[in-house]
């Protein structure tokens, strides 16, 4: 079932206890989801065969993600990674690295 960029953004807000958009506003999250899709295209170009020769162009938050829904958690991990990198809490540094590792492993194994 297709999912939208805003679905990933909402997942991340829930996961990071920031549904009110206090720490990470929507424009930031939208940019991070688009970055996640671009990173996915670099890691797994086979998932983008119909657009392989075209550079990734950022999508609006209500656009469908050009990946199967099984990649939704992986994209969320990338966005959480980017959000946590901006945190001043030292505990978030380790979690940010863990989220990036999860993204990379998920993209390779799914």
C-alpha positions in Angstrom: 0.0 0.0 0.0 1.5 3.4 -0.9 2.5 5.8 1.8 3.2 9.5 1.8 6.1 11.5 3.0 3.9 13.0 5.7 3.3 9.5 7.0 7.0 9.1 7.7 7.1 12.6 9.2 4.3 11.7 11.6 5.9 8.4 12.5 9.1 10.2 13.5 7.2 12.8 15.5 5.5 10.0 17.5 8.7 8.0 17.9 10.7 11.0 19.1 7.8 12.3 21.3 7.5 15.4 19.2 4.1 15.2 17.7 3.6 18.9 18.5 6.6 19.8 16.2 8.4 21.6 19.0 11.9 20.3 18.5 11.8 19.3 14.8 9.4 21.3 12.7 7.8 20.0 9.6 10.1 21.8 7.1 13.1 20.0 8.7 11.4 16.6 8.7 10.3 17.0 5.1 13.8 17.8 4.1 15.1 14.8 6.0 12.5 12.4 4.4 13.6 13.7 1.0 17.2 13.2 2.0 16.3 9.6 3.1 14.8 8.8 -0.3 17.8 10.2 -2.1 20.1 8.1 0.2 17.9 5.1 -0.6 18.4 5.7 -4.3 22.2 5.8 -3.8 22.2 2.6 -1.7 19.6 0.7 -3.8 19.4 2.0 -7.3 17.6 -1.2 -8.3 14.6 0.1 -6.5 14.5 3.2 -8.8 15.0 1.6 -12.2 12.4 3.6 -14.0 14.1 6.9 -12.9 17.7 5.7 -12.5 19.1 8.3 -14.9 17.1 11.2 -13.3 18.5 12.9 -10.3 16.1 12.7 -7.3 13.9 15.8 -7.0 12.5 16.6 -3.6 8.8 15.8 -3.1 6.0 17.6 -1.3 4.8 16.1 2.0 1.5 14.9 0.5 3.3 13.0 -2.3 3.6 9.2 -2.5 6.9 7.8 -1.5 8.4 6.0 -4.6 9.3 2.9 -2.6 7.3 -0.1 -1.4 5.8 0.3 2.1 8.2 -2.2 3.6 10.8 0.6 3.4 8.8 3.0 5.6 10.5 2.0 8.8 13.9 2.4 7.2 13.1 5.9 6.0 11.9 6.7 9.5 15.2 5.5 10.9 17.1 7.9 8.6 14.9 10.8 9.6 15.3 10.0 13.3 19.0 9.9 12.7 19.0 13.4 11.2 16.8 14.8 13.9 18.9 13.3 16.7 22.1 14.7 15.2 20.7 18.2 16.0 20.0 17.4 19.6 22.3 18.7 22.3 21.7 15.7 24.5 24.8 13.5 24.5 22.6 10.4 24.8 21.1 11.2 21.4 24.5 10.9 19.7 24.6 7.2 20.2 21.0 6.7 19.2 21.5 8.8 16.1 24.3 6.5 15.0 22.2 3.4 15.8 19.3 4.8 13.7 21.7 5.3 10.7 23.0 1.8 11.1 19.4 0.5 11.1 18.6 2.5 7.9 21.6 1.2 6.1 21.1 -2.4 7.2 17.4 -2.3 6.4 18.0 -0.9 2.9 20.5 -3.6 2.1 18.4 -6.5 3.5 14.8 -5.7 2.4 
